[in-house]
Amino acid sequence: MTSRDRILSSIKANAPALIPLPTQFTFESRFDDLTQKFIDVLASVGGIAEVVPDWATVIAKLQETYSGITAVATTIPELASLADTPLDGTSPHDLAGLNLAIIEGQLAVAENAAIWVDERHLPHRVLPMITQYLSIVVRQSTLVANMHDAYKLLKVDQTGFGTFICGPSKTADIEQSLVIGAHGARSLYVYILADGEE
């Protein structure tokens, strides 16, 4: 018997008893305040979030935060007055000089501050990645506790491309030093539109 055979035989003889796989495997997360949890976690990964009462406040906040900025695009009709860069009929290459993209997230996850966006609301998949600065509006009613809850709501066979975005672009690959804005948006502001606002 070769050493290989001895090793395999020993493994087989000491195999643990088989147990059935669980039929349902999900975690439950409970947070006293989903909104505050989302805000705190996003801050810990370099982003900023705040609750706003209506679209007028979103516009005022964006104008204050990005005063004087040009090359702005948005996918949100209520914020069209802020945009000077059209998205219809453009090529992704035309967005190379984009400074600010303002998009809407379809749902947000409190445990990790991830926001789901999909191509039903993005004319170009590259939009949230190619821009210098990114702002996302999410409705407070779309907040869920964890990724298990999020995946129960997602219908990836209907949305085509979709991605979770969590904070601005960042990397810590080089000497474990965190660098914000390394290969994508340099900042992320999230405006949480309060429940009841249409």
N, CA, C and O of each residue as an XYZ file, in Angstrom:
792
protein
N       0.846     -1.188      0.000
C       0.000      0.000      0.000
C       0.887      1.245      0.000
O       1.821      1.365      0.793
N       0.573      2.156     -0.899
C       1.355      3.390     -0.993
C       0.932      4.352      0.115
O      -0.108      4.173      0.749
N       1.751      5.366      0.331
C       1.389      6.367      1.344
C       0.099      7.086      0.946
O      -0.700      7.450      1.809
N      -0.103      7.285     -0.331
C      -1.341      7.919     -0.799
C      -2.544      7.067     -0.408
O      -3.538      7.587      0.098
N      -2.455      5.782     -0.639
C      -3.550      4.877     -0.301
C      -3.810      4.868      1.208
O      -4.961      4.826      1.642
N      -2.739      4.907      2.002
C      -2.899      4.918      3.460
C      -3.619      6.195      3.915
O      -4.498      6.159      4.776
N      -3.228      7.302      3.324
C      -3.851      8.584      3.699
C      -5.332      8.574      3.345
O      -6.172      8.939      4.168
N      -5.656      8.157      2.121
C      -7.056      8.127      1.698
C      -7.868      7.141      2.527
O      -9.020      7.414      2.863
N      -7.279      6.007      2.856
C      -7.961      5.017      3.679
C      -8.232      5.565      5.072
O      -9.302      5.337      5.636
N      -7.270      6.282      5.625
C      -7.430      6.870      6.958
C      -8.528      7.940      6.951
O      -9.333      8.026      7.878
N      -8.545      8.742      5.902
C      -9.589      9.774      5.790
C     -10.957      9.123      5.726
O     -11.886      9.538      6.418
N     -11.076      8.096      4.886
C     -12.359      7.403      4.721
C     -12.818      6.779      6.035
O     -14.004      6.827      6.363
N     -11.891      6.196      6.788
C     -12.237      5.535      8.048
C     -12.650      6.527      9.120
O     -13.395      6.170     10.034
N     -12.184      7.760      9.029
C     -12.476      8.773     10.045
C     -13.450      9.841      9.563
O     -13.523     10.927     10.138
N     -14.189      9.534      8.519
C     -15.149     10.509      7.999
C     -16.268     10.732      9.005
O     -16.737      9.784      9.634
N     -16.699     11.986      9.160
C     -17.800     12.248     10.094
C     -19.110     11.690      9.536
O     -19.251     11.455      8.336
N     -20.049     11.491     10.440
C     -21.363     10.995     10.023
C     -22.057     12.045      9.169
O     -21.968     13.242      9.444
N     -22.744     11.594      8.140
C     -23.465     12.508      7.263
C     -24.700     13.034      7.973
O     -25.404     12.294      8.660
N     -24.949     14.317      7.798
C     -26.165     14.914      8.348
C     -26.898     15.601      7.199
O     -26.259     16.083      6.264
N     -28.212     15.653      7.255
C     -28.960     16.274      6.142
C     -28.708     17.779      6.082
O     -28.529     18.438      7.107
N     -28.698     18.299      4.873
C     -28.554     19.738      4.702
C     -29.813     20.439      5.194
O     -30.911     19.902      5.048
N     -29.675     21.614      5.769
C     -30.880     22.333      6.211
C     -31.728     22.732      5.004
O     -31.198     23.086      3.950
N     -33.029     22.672      5.168
C     -33.916     23.060      4.067
C     -33.987     24.576      3.932
O     -34.243     25.095      2.845
N     -33.767     25.271      5.011
C     -33.772     26.725      4.973
C     -32.591     27.220      5.802
O     -32.477     26.919      6.990
N     -31.717     27.985      5.154
C     -30.524     28.452      5.849
C     -30.418     29.960      5.690
O     -29.851     30.453      4.714
N     -30.958     30.675      6.636
C     -30.888     32.129      6.612
C     -30.583     32.636      8.012
O     -30.864     31.977      9.013
N     -30.005     33.814      8.050
C     -29.757     34.470      9.320
C     -30.827     35.526      9.537
O     -31.330     36.132      8.591
N     -31.157     35.730     10.784
C     -32.045     36.830     11.134
C     -31.233     37.864     11.882
O     -30.484     37.537     12.803
N     -31.386     39.107     11.482
C     -30.699     40.213     12.155
C     -31.760     41.160     12.698
O     -32.733     41.488     12.020
N     -31.552     41.582     13.917
C     -32.499     42.516     14.524
C     -31.736     43.757     14.973
O     -30.798     43.678     15.766
N     -32.155     44.887     14.454
C     -31.569     46.167     14.841
C     -32.692     47.055     15.353
O     -33.792     47.066     14.801
N     -32.403     47.795     16.408
C     -33.420     48.684     16.976
C     -33.878     49.729     15.964
O     -35.046     50.118     15.942
N     -32.945     50.179     15.127
C     -33.248     51.224     14.156
C     -32.486     50.911     12.866
O     -31.278     51.137     12.790
N     -33.183     50.395     11.856
C     -32.531     50.033     10.594
C     -31.843     51.226      9.951
O     -30.732     51.110      9.434
N     -32.508     52.367      9.987
C     -31.954     53.561      9.336
C     -30.652     53.986      9.995
O     -29.668     54.261      9.308
N     -30.640     54.041     11.314
C     -29.425     54.466     12.016
C     -28.308     53.461     11.830
O     -27.144     53.840     11.701
N     -28.651     52.179     11.815
C     -27.637     51.147     11.573
C     -27.002     51.341     10.199
O     -25.780     51.270     10.063
N     -27.820     51.582      9.189
C     -27.307     51.831      7.835
C     -26.382     53.038      7.818
O     -25.297     52.982      7.239
N     -26.801     54.128      8.450
C     -26.003     55.360      8.479
C     -24.659     55.112      9.161
O     -23.621     55.548      8.663
N     -24.675     54.417     10.292
C     -23.442     54.159     11.040
C     -22.478     53.263     10.270
O     -21.274     53.520     10.241
N     -23.005     52.219      9.650
C     -22.138     51.300      8.907
C     -21.564     51.990      7.683
O     -20.384     51.817      7.377
N     -22.379     52.772      6.975
C     -21.865     53.484      5.805
C     -20.745     54.438      6.208
O     -19.749     54.556      5.494
N     -20.893     55.111      7.327
C     -19.842     56.013      7.806
C     -18.551     55.251      8.078
O     -17.459     55.768      7.841
N     -18.675     54.023      8.574
C     -17.480     53.237      8.895
C     -16.707     52.790      7.657
O     -15.539     52.416      7.760
N     -17.354     52.825      6.478
C     -16.667     52.431      5.244
C     -16.419     53.619      4.321
O     -16.119     53.440      3.141
N     -16.545     54.836      4.860
C     -16.147     56.019      4.106
C     -17.247     56.789      3.416
O     -16.967     57.744      2.692
N     -18.500     56.397      3.623
C     -19.612     57.110      3.003
C     -20.352     57.970      4.009
O     -20.076     57.930      5.208
N     -21.295     58.749      3.501
C     -22.108     59.623      4.348
C     -23.565     59.432      3.952
O     -23.891     59.433      2.765
N     -24.444     59.269      4.935
C     -25.871     59.133      4.666
C     -26.655     60.003      5.625
O     -26.263     60.208      6.774
N     -27.773     60.512      5.129
C     -28.670     61.260      5.995
C     -30.098     61.106      5.504
O     -30.343     60.883      4.318
N     -31.035     61.227      6.431
C     -32.451     61.143      6.105
C     -32.919     62.522      5.655
O     -32.593     63.537      6.271
N     -33.690     62.540      4.564
C     -34.242     63.794      4.046
C     -35.748     63.634      3.891
O     -36.227     62.536      3.607
N     -36.507     64.727      4.076
C     -37.968     64.598      4.060
C     -38.594     64.565      2.673
O     -39.672     63.996      2.496
N     -37.923     65.177      1.669
C     -38.561     65.283      0.363
C     -37.516     65.555     -0.716
O     -36.335     65.748     -0.428
N     -37.984     65.565     -1.974
C     -37.070     65.775     -3.103
C     -36.465     67.170     -3.097
O     -35.323     67.347     -3.520
N     -37.210     68.163     -2.624
C     -36.681     69.529     -2.577
C     -35.455     69.588     -1.667
O     -34.487     70.288     -1.962
N     -35.503     68.858     -0.575
C     -34.353     68.829      0.335
C     -33.178     68.109     -0.308
O     -32.031     68.520     -0.130
N     -33.445     67.039     -1.052
C     -32.373     66.340     -1.771
C     -31.672     67.315     -2.714
O     -30.442     67.363     -2.759
N     -32.455     68.093     -3.470
C     -31.873     69.056     -4.403
C     -31.016     70.074     -3.660
O     -29.894     70.366     -4.073
N     -31.547     70.614     -2.561
C     -30.802     71.622     -1.797
C     -29.504     71.041     -1.241
O     -28.468     71.706     -1.273
N     -29.546     69.823     -0.738
C     -28.349     69.179     -0.179
C     -27.306     68.932     -1.266
O     -26.115     69.161     -1.052
N     -27.752     68.469     -2.425
C     -26.811     68.219     -3.524
C     -26.168     69.518     -4.002
O     -24.968     69.558     -4.273
N     -26.967     70.578     -4.105
C     -26.418     71.865     -4.527
C     -25.409     72.401     -3.526
O     -24.421     73.029     -3.905
N     -25.660     72.150     -2.246
C     -24.723     72.593     -1.211
C     -23.445     71.762     -1.225
O     -22.342     72.304     -1.149
N     -23.600     70.452     -1.322
C     -22.442     69.547     -1.267
C     -21.563     69.678     -2.503
O     -20.336     69.634     -2.409
N     -22.195     69.838     -3.660
C     -21.449     69.860     -4.925
C     -21.565     71.224     -5.603
O     -21.776     71.312     -6.813
N     -21.428     72.261     -4.827
C     -21.557     73.628     -5.342
C     -20.565     73.891     -6.478
O     -19.363     73.666     -6.336
N     -21.090     74.370     -7.601
C     -20.228     74.753     -8.721
C     -19.742     73.616     -9.592
O     -19.033     73.854    -10.569
N     -20.105     72.379     -9.264
C     -19.606     71.245    -10.037
C     -20.363     71.137    -11.361
O     -21.565     71.396    -11.423
N     -19.655     70.758    -12.401
C     -20.258     70.536    -13.715
C     -20.053     69.083    -14.127
O     -19.433     68.305    -13.402
N     -20.574     68.728    -15.288
C     -20.553     67.349    -15.779
C     -21.296     66.447    -14.787
O     -20.723     65.535    -14.191
N     -22.594     66.739    -14.632
C     -23.477     66.040    -13.696
C     -24.527     65.284    -14.495
O     -25.117     65.829    -15.428
N     -24.758     64.040    -14.131
C     -25.802     63.234    -14.767
C     -26.662     62.588    -13.692
O     -26.184     62.252    -12.609
N     -27.937     62.421    -14.011
C     -28.832     61.746    -13.077
C     -29.806     60.864    -13.823
O     -30.172     61.140    -14.966
N     -30.220     59.798    -13.162
C     -31.237     58.900    -13.703
C     -32.581     59.149    -13.033
O     -33.551     58.450    -13.323
N     -32.653     60.129    -12.146
C     -33.856     60.377    -11.347
C     -34.604     61.586    -11.916
O     -34.073     62.696    -11.884
N     -35.810     61.402    -12.432
C     -36.548     62.518    -13.044
C     -36.726     63.713    -12.116
O     -36.662     64.855    -12.569
N     -36.946     63.474    -10.833
C     -37.159     64.574     -9.883
C     -35.921     65.449     -9.714
O     -36.021     66.562     -9.196
N     -34.752     64.963    -10.143
C     -33.510     65.721     -9.990
C     -32.935     66.162    -11.326
O     -31.769     66.550    -11.404
N     -33.742     66.106    -12.373
C     -33.267     66.427    -13.722
C     -32.726     67.848    -13.831
O     -31.860     68.116    -14.664
N     -33.226     68.766    -12.998
C     -32.772     70.165    -13.068
C     -31.305     70.313    -12.681
O     -30.689     71.330    -13.000
N     -30.732     69.323    -12.000
C     -29.336     69.396    -11.566
C     -28.360     68.928    -12.644
O     -27.163     69.205    -12.568
N     -28.875     68.224    -13.639
C     -27.995     67.573    -14.615
C     -27.676     68.479    -15.797
O     -28.523     69.237    -16.269
N     -26.431     68.381    -16.265
C     -26.030     69.066    -17.493
C     -25.416     68.091    -18.504
O     -24.938     68.496    -19.563
N     -25.440     66.806    -18.157
C     -24.884     65.776    -19.031
C     -25.970     64.756    -19.343
O     -26.430     64.046    -18.449
N     -26.387     64.676    -20.620
C     -27.453     63.719    -20.964
C     -26.943     62.279    -20.942
O     -25.763     62.010    -21.166
N     -27.856     61.381    -20.670
C     -27.513     59.958    -20.681
C     -28.136     59.235    -21.865
O     -27.615     58.212    -22.309
N     -29.250     59.760    -22.385
C     -29.899     59.123    -23.527
C     -29.054     59.277    -24.779
O     -28.571     60.364    -25.094
N     -28.887     58.171    -25.483
C     -28.174     58.207    -26.755
C     -26.672     58.365    -26.636
O     -25.993     58.592    -27.638
N     -26.143     58.250    -25.435
C     -24.694     58.393    -25.267
C     -24.042     57.017    -25.180
O     -24.683     56.017    -24.857
N     -22.779     57.005    -25.474
C     -21.968     55.802    -25.301
C     -21.318     55.861    -23.924
O     -21.083     56.955    -23.410
N     -21.023     54.722    -23.316
C     -20.301     54.755    -22.039
C     -18.997     55.560    -22.135
O     -18.564     56.155    -21.148
N     -18.379     55.580    -23.306
C     -17.132     56.329    -23.485
C     -17.355     57.836    -23.340
O     -16.439     58.579    -22.988
N     -18.588     58.272    -23.617
C     -18.900     59.698    -23.496
C     -18.936     60.160    -22.043
O     -18.953     61.362    -21.775
N     -18.949     59.224    -21.111
C     -19.043     59.556    -19.692
C     -17.682     59.625    -19.006
O     -17.608     59.732    -17.782
N     -16.621     59.567    -19.779
C     -15.271     59.546    -19.198
C     -14.979     60.782    -18.345
O     -14.194     60.713    -17.399
N     -15.599     61.897    -18.674
C     -15.350     63.131    -17.922
C     -16.415     63.442    -16.890
O     -16.480     64.567    -16.393
N     -17.247     62.476    -16.558
C     -18.347     62.714    -15.624
C     -17.828     62.989    -14.215
O     -17.002     62.241    -13.692
N     -18.315     64.059    -13.612
C     -17.899     64.412    -12.251
C     -18.851     63.889    -11.183
O     -18.411     63.453    -10.120
N     -20.158     63.929    -11.458
C     -21.133     63.513    -10.453
C     -22.259     62.731    -11.111
O     -22.861     63.182    -12.086
N     -22.531     61.560    -10.568
C     -23.690     60.765    -10.985
C     -24.637     60.652     -9.798
O     -24.217     60.362     -8.678
N     -25.911     60.883    -10.057
C     -26.938     60.788     -9.020
C     -27.922     59.721     -9.488
O     -28.593     59.884    -10.507
N     -27.999     58.626     -8.733
C     -28.844     57.510     -9.131
C     -29.733     57.094     -7.974
O     -29.542     57.532     -6.839
N     -30.714     56.236     -8.274
C     -31.595     55.730     -7.222
C     -31.276     54.270     -6.958
O     -31.102     53.487     -7.892
N     -31.198     53.905     -5.686
C     -31.005     52.515     -5.302
C     -32.348     51.846     -5.078
O     -33.287     52.468     -4.580
N     -32.434     50.585     -5.446
C     -33.708     49.888     -5.329
C     -33.944     49.310     -3.934
O     -35.091     49.172     -3.510
N     -32.876     48.972     -3.222
C     -33.011     48.585     -1.821
C     -31.670     48.763     -1.126
O     -30.623     48.820     -1.772
N     -31.716     48.849      0.201
C     -30.503     49.083      0.984
C     -30.473     48.130      2.168
O     -31.511     47.775      2.726
N     -29.267     47.723      2.540
C     -29.073     46.706      3.575
C     -28.400     47.346      4.790
O     -27.320     47.927      4.680
N     -29.045     47.233      5.936
C     -28.538     47.899      7.142
C     -27.234     47.294      7.642
O     -26.349     48.033      8.072
N     -27.084     45.958      7.598
C     -25.940     45.312      8.228
C     -24.607     45.687      7.596
O     -23.580     45.666      8.275
N     -24.600     46.032      6.298
C     -23.335     46.345      5.624
C     -23.407     47.593      4.754
O     -22.452     47.904      4.042
N     -24.528     48.316      4.801
C     -24.730     49.555      4.047
C     -24.625     49.361      2.537
O     -24.294     50.298      1.811
N     -24.904     48.156      2.067
C     -24.888     47.888      0.633
C     -26.199     48.357      0.003
O     -27.274     48.200      0.581
N     -26.087     48.937     -1.195
C     -27.254     49.437     -1.920
C     -27.318     48.715     -3.259
O     -26.332     48.672     -3.995
N     -28.465     48.156     -3.570
C     -28.657     47.430     -4.828
C     -29.114     48.386     -5.922
O     -30.077     49.133     -5.752
N     -28.406     48.349     -7.046
C     -28.820     49.075     -8.247
C     -28.792     48.083     -9.403
O     -27.929     47.208     -9.459
N     -29.740     48.224    -10.323
C     -29.755     47.318    -11.464
C     -30.016     48.085    -12.746
O     -30.368     49.264    -12.720
N     -29.838     47.401    -13.869
C     -29.823     48.091    -15.151
C     -31.201     48.568    -15.605
O     -31.301     49.274    -16.608
N     -32.253     48.201    -14.896
C     -33.547     48.797    -15.213
C     -33.539     50.291    -14.914
O     -34.327     51.049    -15.480
N     -32.639     50.712    -14.016
C     -32.554     52.118    -13.627
C     -31.224     52.755    -14.027
O     -30.952     53.901    -13.672
N     -30.404     52.018    -14.760
C     -29.104     52.531    -15.200
C     -29.009     52.423    -16.723
O     -28.972     51.312    -17.251
N     -28.968     53.530    -17.428
C     -28.815     53.430    -18.879
C     -27.450     52.872    -19.282
O     -27.299     52.298    -20.361
N     -26.455     53.048    -18.402
C     -25.117     52.508    -18.645
C     -24.630     51.847    -17.356
O     -24.661     52.461    -16.289
N     -24.189     50.615    -17.457
C     -23.715     49.891    -16.281
C     -22.524     50.583    -15.628
O     -22.317     50.473    -14.420
N     -21.755     51.286    -16.427
C     -20.524     51.894    -15.938
C     -20.781     53.165    -15.117
O     -19.881     53.663    -14.441
N     -21.999     53.681    -15.177
C     -22.289     55.002    -14.594
C     -21.824     55.165    -13.142
O     -21.127     56.138    -12.856
N     -22.171     54.267    -12.211
C     -21.735     54.496    -10.822
C     -20.249     54.250    -10.577
O     -19.729     54.583     -9.513
N     -19.568     53.667    -11.563
C     -18.152     53.361    -11.378
C     -17.232     54.374    -12.051
O     -16.109     54.595    -11.597
N     -17.708     54.990    -13.135
C     -16.837     55.873    -13.912
C     -16.847     57.308    -13.378
O     -15.931     58.082    -13.655
N     -17.875     57.655    -12.620
C     -18.005     59.014    -12.121
C     -16.965     59.322    -11.040
O     -16.502     58.425    -10.336
N     -16.612     60.589    -10.922
C     -15.698     61.003     -9.849
C     -16.379     60.946     -8.484
O     -15.784     60.515     -7.497
N     -17.632     61.387     -8.446
C     -18.390     61.419     -7.198
C     -19.747     60.774     -7.450
O     -20.329     60.918     -8.525
N     -20.239     60.063     -6.444
C     -21.498     59.334     -6.590
C     -22.452     59.707     -5.467
O     -22.063     59.812     -4.304
N     -23.708     59.905     -5.842
C     -24.755     60.126     -4.855
C     -25.910     59.191     -5.178
O     -26.321     59.069     -6.332
N     -26.426     58.535     -4.153
C     -27.520     57.586     -4.342
C     -28.678     57.976     -3.429
O     -28.489     58.273     -2.249
N     -29.870     57.969     -3.998
C     -31.082     58.195     -3.220
C     -31.761     56.847     -3.013
O     -32.000     56.111     -3.971
N     -32.069     56.530     -1.766
C     -32.820     55.309     -1.455
C     -34.038     55.680     -0.630
O     -34.007     56.634      0.148
N     -35.084     54.940     -0.800
C     -36.285     55.178     -0.009
C     -36.165     54.431      1.314
O     -35.740     53.276      1.351
N     -36.537     55.087      2.373
C     -36.417     54.495      3.705
C     -37.195     53.176      3.789
O     -36.805     52.262      4.517
N     -38.277     53.089      3.049
C     -39.110     51.883      3.078
C     -38.419     50.672      2.454
O     -38.885     49.546      2.627
N     -37.309     50.883      1.728
C     -36.613     49.760      1.089
C     -35.502     49.180      1.965
O     -34.856     48.208      1.572
N     -35.273     49.754      3.132
C     -34.222     49.245      4.013
C     -34.593     47.867      4.557
O     -35.706     47.651      5.036
N     -33.635     46.936      4.474
C     -33.802     45.607      5.061
C     -32.647     45.358      6.017
O     -31.634     46.056      5.972
N     -32.800     44.362      6.879
C     -31.798     44.146      7.922
C     -30.502     43.550      7.403
O     -29.421     44.024      7.751
N     -30.595     42.494      6.557
C     -29.366     41.819      6.144
C     -29.459     41.320      4.707
O     -30.479     41.500      4.042
N     -28.387     40.694      4.238
C     -28.324     40.248      2.855
C     -29.313     39.118      2.570
O     -29.798     38.998      1.445
N     -29.618     38.294      3.562
C     -30.616     37.251      3.359
C     -31.963     37.881      3.008
O     -32.658     37.421      2.103
N     -32.322     38.942      3.738
C     -33.575     39.646      3.448
C     -33.529     40.281      2.063
O     -34.525     40.286      1.340
N     -32.373     40.813      1.701
C     -32.239     41.452      0.388
C     -32.433     40.438     -0.739
O     -33.158     40.702     -1.698
N     -31.786     39.284     -0.622
C     -31.875     38.284     -1.690
C     -33.276     37.697     -1.820
O     -33.641     37.212     -2.891
N     -34.065     37.732     -0.754
C     -35.457     37.288     -0.863
C     -36.264     38.226     -1.762
O     -37.243     37.812     -2.383
N     -35.847     39.484     -1.827
C     -36.582     40.478     -2.610
C     -36.079     40.606     -4.044
O     -36.825     41.024     -4.929
N     -34.820     40.249     -4.275
C     -34.236     40.437     -5.593
C     -34.723     39.375     -6.570
O     -34.857     38.202     -6.221
N     -34.984     39.804     -7.789
C     -35.367     38.898     -8.876
C     -34.329     39.072     -9.979
O     -34.568     39.762    -10.969
N     -33.175     38.437     -9.795
C     -32.059     38.675    -10.712
C     -32.353     38.192    -12.122
O     -31.724     38.654    -13.074
N     -33.295     37.272    -12.272
C     -33.642     36.827    -13.619
C     -34.458     37.874    -14.366
O     -34.625     37.782    -15.582
N     -34.965     38.869    -13.645
C     -35.748     39.940    -14.272
C     -34.936     41.213    -14.449
O     -35.237     42.017    -15.331
N     -33.924     41.408    -13.634
C     -33.214     42.686    -13.649
C     -32.011     42.704    -14.585
O     -31.509     43.783    -14.899
N     -31.531     41.550    -15.041
C     -30.297     41.553    -15.811
C     -29.148     41.945    -14.906
O     -29.022     41.432    -13.794
N     -28.308     42.855    -15.382
C     -27.173     43.307    -14.573
C     -27.650     44.015    -13.318
O     -28.595     44.803    -13.354
N     -26.988     43.726    -12.212
C     -27.238     44.430    -10.969
C     -26.013     44.309    -10.089
O     -25.217     43.383    -10.244
N     -25.861     45.241     -9.166
C     -24.703     45.188     -8.283
C     -25.037     45.860     -6.955
O     -25.888     46.747     -6.885
N     -24.355     45.423     -5.916
C     -24.424     46.101     -4.626
C     -23.275     47.096     -4.547
O     -22.135     46.766     -4.873
N     -23.578     48.303     -4.117
C     -22.564     49.340     -3.925
C     -22.524     49.671     -2.440
O     -23.556     49.940     -1.826
N     -21.332     49.649     -1.874
C     -21.184     49.935     -0.449
C     -20.048     50.940     -0.257
O     -18.873     50.574     -0.275
N     -20.402     52.175     -0.080
C     -19.389     53.211      0.150
C     -18.674     53.608     -1.121
O     -18.961     53.071     -2.191
N     -17.748     54.540     -1.016
C     -16.943     54.943     -2.168
C     -15.961     53.831     -2.537
O     -15.784     52.870     -1.787
N     -15.339     53.973     -3.682
C     -14.311     53.013     -4.090
C     -13.187     53.009     -3.063
O     -12.797     54.056     -2.546
N     -12.672     51.818     -2.775
C     -11.590     51.737     -1.792
C     -10.797     50.453     -1.969
O     -11.288     49.469     -2.523
N      -9.564     50.484     -1.489
C      -8.726     49.295     -1.479
C      -7.779     49.373     -0.295
O      -7.405     50.458      0.151
N      -7.402     48.220      0.199
C      -6.383     48.154      1.249
C      -5.369     47.080      0.890
O      -4.734     46.501      1.772
N      -5.216     46.814     -0.400
C      -4.322     45.755     -0.858
C      -2.850     46.102     -0.655
O      -2.020     45.219     -0.438
N      -2.537     47.384     -0.726
C      -1.139     47.792     -0.670
C      -0.758     48.095      0.776
O      -1.197     49.097      1.342
N       0.053     47.232      1.368
C       0.548     47.395      2.725
C      -0.576     47.610      3.737
O      -0.376     48.265      4.760
N      -1.755     47.060      3.454
C      -2.914     47.150      4.350
C      -3.243     48.593      4.721
O      -3.695     48.875      5.830
N      -3.010     49.491      3.784
C      -3.321     50.901      3.995
C      -4.569     51.247      3.191
O      -4.581     51.110      1.968
N      -5.620     51.698      3.880
C      -6.879     51.993      3.215
C      -6.760     53.245      2.353
O      -6.347     54.307      2.820
N      -7.130     53.092      1.092
C      -7.125     54.210      0.140
C      -8.540     54.358     -0.401
O      -9.088     53.416     -0.972
N      -9.132     55.530     -0.226
C     -10.482     55.810     -0.704
C     -10.390     56.396     -2.116
O      -9.536     57.237     -2.395
N     -11.275     55.941     -2.995
C     -11.316     56.468     -4.353
C     -10.229     55.933     -5.249
O      -9.793     56.621     -6.172
N      -9.781     54.716     -4.998
C      -8.644     54.171     -5.735
C      -8.985     53.834     -7.175
O      -8.167     54.050     -8.069
N     -10.176     53.309     -7.417
C     -10.506     52.862     -8.768
C     -11.999     53.034     -9.046
O     -12.634     52.165     -9.643
N     -12.534     54.136     -8.618
C     -13.953     54.411     -8.839
C     -14.326     55.705     -8.140
O     -13.485     56.582     -7.943
N     -15.594     55.817     -7.768
C     -16.071     57.053     -7.145
C     -15.268     57.400     -5.889
O     -15.005     56.547     -5.041
N     -14.891     58.666     -5.798
C     -14.067     59.117     -4.668
C     -14.875     59.397     -3.413
O     -14.316     59.484     -2.319
N     -16.173     59.538     -3.560
C     -17.025     59.739     -2.386
C     -18.417     59.209     -2.693
O     -18.814     59.077     -3.851
N     -19.142     58.909     -1.627
C     -20.533     58.481     -1.771
C     -21.387     59.186     -0.727
O     -21.168     59.044      0.476
N     -22.358     59.943     -1.206
C     -23.374     60.530     -0.345
C     -24.683     59.803     -0.621
O     -25.091     59.663     -1.774
N     -25.338     59.342      0.436
C     -26.623     58.660      0.302
C     -27.690     59.504      0.985
O     -27.544     59.903      2.141
N     -28.763     59.766      0.251
C     -29.890     60.482      0.810
C     -31.039     59.490      0.970
O     -31.516     58.906     -0.003
N     -31.471     59.314      2.209
C     -32.535     58.369      2.537
C     -33.837     59.138      2.552
O     -34.100     59.923      3.462
N     -34.652     58.905      1.532
C     -35.907     59.626      1.404
C     -36.921     59.061      2.394
O     -37.283     57.886      2.329
N     -37.367     59.900      3.296
C     -38.217     59.460      4.401
C     -39.493     58.797      3.902
O     -40.022     59.153      2.849
N     -39.973     57.840      4.661
C     -41.217     57.140      4.319
C     -42.344     58.135      4.116
O     -42.464     59.129      4.833
N     -43.165     57.842      3.121
C     -44.310     58.707      2.850
C     -44.086     59.674      1.712
O     -45.045     60.235      1.183
N     -42.821     59.887      1.317
C     -42.535     60.805      0.210
C     -42.608     60.040     -1.097
O     -41.958     59.007     -1.258
N     -43.393     60.544     -2.020
C     -43.526     59.897     -3.352
C     -42.588     60.553     -4.349
O     -42.549     60.157     -5.514
